[in-house]
């Protein structure tokens, strides 16, 4: 892995307890070859200040401060834009709560050398979840089946947030037109990559329920994820590849 070729975007809001450990493990398991971009939404618990301190200690850590909390999707869009401006060829994304195992990051990045978008999948063969109730597992599993059935994209885990993108995919997607947040953001981004004809590949991961802090899942996020697949399927704006600034998909 060439130094500086990859960066991982990590959105944070009140993740002071988890951030040092996730940064440490990312650096450990990638040999320091992957840059880290922390996108903090003005966390009241001091996460942003802690991120600045970590950046002063480690030159591969960067921090993007946002003025207010506007949702996971907006944070990722801001982070993706910043990573593109920094010139990175591969742009990964992961949560700050250690639900995504940093040991899987090298596999995601390596797979992205032969695929345009790599999804860390709980539901691909070999994937799994840890510390979930049976009810939550089946709810998530069938939610992803629901998304796949309605949108008709060949993806088993459209709501997962552990991914790696080639910069060409993010450049082809008009990030300014992405409006969804939470799980719906993950669905929309995967859908748009598929609609543009990019090569999407899933690799198995084990998702572990957060170790510290409070989950940000809300009813609004859930309802957005329920209606978005129908909007994606029937909205003309989402179903013409030409809407993505005229960028042609790879042959």
C-alpha positions, 0 to 999 in steps of 0.5 A, a space after each residue: 500500500 503506497 503511503 498517502 494513497 488512501 484516507 479513511 473518513 470518520 465522522 464524530 459526534 460525542 465520540 471522545 471516549 472512542 476516538 483515540 482507540 479507533 485512530 490508534 487501531 487504524 494506524 496500527 493495522 495499516 502501518 501508518 500508511 492510511 491517512 485519517 480524516 476526522 469530521 466533527 460536528 461541533 461535539 459538546 463533549 470535546 471530541 473536536 478538541 481531542 481530534 486536534 490534539 491527536 492531529 498534532 501528535 500524528 501527521 497522518 491525522 486531519 480534522 474537519 470541524 463543522 459548525 453544527 450537527 446536520 446528520 451523518 450524510 452531511 458529515 460524510 459528504 463534507 469529508 468526501 469533498 475534503 478527501 478529494 481535495 487532498 488528492 487521495 486515490 482511495 477514500 474509505 469510510 467507517 464509524 468512530 465507535 469501533 463497530 467497524 473493526 479496523 483490522 478489516 480496513 486493509 482488506 477493504 482498501 486492497 480490494 478497492 484496487 480491483 473494484 470501484 466501490 467495496 462494501 464491508 458486508 454483514 450479510 455476504 457469506 462469512 459476514 456476521 454481527 456481534 452483540 445484537 439481539 436476534 430480533 435486531 439481526 433479522 430486522 436489519 437482514 430483512 430491511 436490506 432484502 427490502 432495499 434490494 428488492 425495491 431498488 434492484 441493486 445487487 447488494 446484500 448490505 446496502 445500509 452498512 457504513 464500512 466502505 472504500 471508494 475509488 475517487 472516480 466514483 465520488 467524482 462521478 456522483 454529484 455530492 451536492 445533490 445527495 440529500 439523505 442521512 443515516 442508513 438512507 445515505 448509505 442506501 442512496 450512495 450505493 444505489 447511485 454507484 450501481 446506477 452509474 455502472 461502477 463495479 461494486 464488490 462486497 467482502 464479509 465483515 463482522 459488525 460489533 455493537 458499539 462499545 461506548 457512547 450512545 447510538 444515534 439511531 432515531 425514528 426519523 432515520 428509520 423512516 427515511 430508510 423505509 421510503 427512500 428505496 421507493 423514491 430511488 426506484 421511481 424518481 427520474 432524477 435518480 434513474 438517469 445516469 446522465 444526471 450525474 454531471 454527464 460523467 460516463 461509467 467505466 466500460 
